[in-house]
């Protein structure tokens, strides 16, 4: 006789779990990451070895899904407030180009692999954390998490679960900023971007 209540409880729990998973999958933050990965997959199929072509393919989606103004400001740090509006605008645009070229370059390692977005979403203050896995053709996987802001755009990327992309960039930008402020950082970003885009296609 006790079996029926147990079965009912299990059924209710199963339905609730399914409902929660469906709502998580419909979360705008999850949709943002899935849109990003959709562009990555399409770019790899169209131009698997050409960095420039991949950058052109994923650029519009990155501009849509990434909060480049916030990311550039946080990566630069306190010095940002001392820059003119013109310098801030130039840095934001150039940062977006640099970030796009960086991801177009990294995609070469994902050729033949898959991207899996996990349905669960974690609240981080006013932001949402979406977890995912990137698996290469050999089956090796890496955890990649995305911090999505209130605007529905990505503000940071965490590699292997805890390495902040913005924190790494902040360290990378420190020397150019110290050497010549906004102008030197612009030069640095443009040179690095041009170098990545000029890379020869992978055979």
C-alpha positions in Angstrom: 0.0 0.0 0.0 2.9 2.4 0.7 4.2 1.8 -2.9 1.5 4.1 -4.4 2.5 7.3 -2.4 6.2 6.6 -3.1 5.5 6.3 -6.9 3.4 9.5 -6.8 6.2 11.3 -5.0 8.7 10.1 -7.5 6.4 11.2 -10.4 5.9 14.6 -8.9 9.6 15.1 -8.3 10.3 14.0 -11.9 7.9 16.4 -13.4 9.2 19.2 -11.2 12.8 18.4 -12.4 11.7 18.4 -16.0 10.0 21.7 -15.6 13.0 23.3 -13.9 15.3 22.0 -16.7 13.0 23.3 -19.4 12.8 26.8 -17.7 16.6 26.8 -17.3 17.0 25.9 -21.0 14.7 28.8 -21.9 16.7 31.2 -19.7 17.9 34.2 -21.8 21.4 33.7 -20.5 21.5 30.2 -21.8 20.1 31.3 -25.2 22.9 33.9 -25.4 25.6 31.2 -25.0 23.8 28.9 -27.4 23.7 31.7 -30.0 27.4 32.2 -29.6 28.1 28.5 -30.0 25.9 28.4 -33.0 28.1 30.9 -34.7 31.3 29.0 -33.7 29.9 25.8 -35.2 28.9 27.5 -38.5 32.3 29.3 -38.8 34.2 26.0 -38.3 32.2 24.3 -41.0 32.6 27.2 -43.5 36.2 28.1 -42.9 37.9 25.5 -40.6 41.5 26.7 -41.1 41.2 30.4 -42.0 41.4 32.7 -39.0 40.4 35.8 -41.0 37.3 34.1 -42.4 36.3 32.7 -39.0 36.7 36.2 -37.5 34.4 37.7 -40.1 31.9 34.9 -39.6 31.7 35.1 -35.8 32.2 38.9 -35.5 28.6 40.0 -35.8 27.5 37.4 -33.2 30.2 38.4 -30.8 29.2 42.0 -31.1 25.6 41.0 -30.3 26.4 38.6 -27.4 29.4 40.2 -25.8 29.3 43.4 -23.7 32.5 44.8 -25.2 32.1 48.3 -23.6 31.9 46.8 -20.1 34.6 44.2 -20.8 37.0 46.8 -22.2 36.4 49.1 -19.3 37.0 46.4 -16.7 40.1 45.0 -18.5 41.7 48.5 -18.6 40.9 49.2 -14.9 41.0 52.5 -13.1 43.0 54.3 -15.9 39.8 54.1 -18.0 38.3 57.1 -16.2 41.2 59.3 -17.2 40.7 58.6 -21.0 38.8 61.0 -23.2 35.5 59.8 -24.7 37.2 59.5 -28.0 39.9 57.2 -26.5 37.3 55.1 -24.8 35.3 54.6 -28.0 38.4 53.7 -29.9 39.5 51.2 -27.3 36.1 49.6 -27.1 36.0 49.1 -30.9 39.6 47.9 -31.0 39.1 45.6 -28.0 36.1 44.0 -29.8 38.3 43.3 -32.9 41.1 41.9 -30.8 38.7 39.7 -28.8 37.1 38.4 -32.0 40.5 37.6 -33.6 41.5 35.8 -30.4 38.4 33.6 -30.5 38.7 33.0 -34.2 42.3 31.8 -33.5 41.3 29.5 -30.6 38.5 27.9 -32.7 41.2 26.0 -34.7 41.6 23.8 -31.6 37.9 23.0 -31.6 37.6 21.9 -35.2 35.7 18.6 -35.4 34.6 18.9 -31.8 31.4 20.0 -30.0 30.1 22.6 -27.7 27.6 21.6 -25.0 25.7 24.2 -22.9 24.5 23.0 -19.6 20.9 23.9 -18.7 21.5 25.0 -15.1 22.1 28.7 -14.5 23.8 30.0 -11.4 23.0 33.5 -10.0 26.0 35.7 -9.3 24.7 38.9 -7.8 23.0 40.8 -10.7 24.6 38.4 -13.2 24.0 34.8 -14.4 26.6 32.1 -14.9 26.1 29.6 -17.7 28.3 26.6 -17.7 29.4 24.7 -20.8 31.9 22.3 -22.2 34.1 22.5 -25.3 35.2 19.1 -26.6 37.8 18.8 -29.4 38.0 16.1 -32.1 40.1 13.9 -29.8 37.5 13.9 -27.1 39.3 16.2 -24.7 37.0 18.6 -23.0 37.4 21.9 -21.2 35.0 23.7 -19.0 34.0 27.2 -20.2 31.6 29.3 -18.2 30.0 32.6 -19.3 29.0 35.4 -17.0 26.0 37.1 -18.5 24.8 40.5 -17.3 21.4 42.0 -16.9 21.4 43.2 -20.5 21.7 39.5 -21.7 25.2 40.0 -22.9 28.4 38.2 -21.8 30.6 40.2 -19.5 33.3 37.6 -18.7 34.4 34.1 -19.7 35.9 31.6 -17.2 38.2 29.0 -18.6 38.4 25.7 -16.7 35.8 27.0 -14.3 37.9 29.7 -12.5 40.3 31.6 -14.8 38.7 34.9 -15.7 39.3 36.1 -19.2 39.0 39.7 -18.2 41.5 39.2 -15.3 44.0 37.7 -17.7 43.5 40.6 -20.2 43.9 43.1 -17.4 47.4 41.7 -16.7 48.2 41.6 -20.4 47.2 45.3 -20.8 49.2 46.5 -17.8 52.5 47.0 -19.6 51.2 48.9 -22.7 49.1 51.1 -20.4 52.1 51.9 -18.2 54.2 52.6 -21.2 51.9 55.0 -23.0 48.3 55.0 -21.7 45.4 54.7 -24.2 47.5 55.3 -27.3 50.0 52.6 -26.5 47.2 50.1 -25.6 45.5 50.9 -28.9 48.8 50.2 -30.8 49.2 47.0 -28.9 45.7 45.7 -29.6 45.9 46.6 -33.3 49.2 45.0 -33.8 48.1 41.8 -32.0 44.9 41.7 -34.0 46.6 42.2 -37.3 49.1 39.4 -36.5 46.4 36.9 -35.6 44.3 37.7 -38.8 47.4 37.4 -41.0 48.1 33.8 -39.8 48.2 31.3 -42.6 45.2 28.9 -42.9 45.7 25.6 -41.2 46.2 22.8 -43.9 
